[in-house]
């Protein structure tokens, strides 16, 4: 094996590693205005202003958009578990990735 071949193999390995380690859930561009229209059921627990009505529910206002999107996607695909996972999966089951991105944009824009 020549030095050139080893260099190519290492370069390919690095490119693949970096590419695969990026966000698993590619997020579409979210629209906060549309997101607001998609949040009626969210407001019951997370508040109309993104501040939760009970301390056991998380505040969503001002959270990072990618974090919110990833969390919702994890609930919908079953990789996020916990006491509220089943309820959250049910709440999100009829939403597509664009809906999730719009909702994430809406809550992340709140300050």
Secondary structure, 3 states (H helix, E strand, C coil): CCHHHHHHHHHHHHHHHHHHHCCCCCCCCCCHHHHHHCCHHHHHHHCCCCCCCCCCCCCCCCCCHHHHHHHHHHHHHCCCCCCCHHHHHHHHCCCCHHHHHHHHHHHHHCC
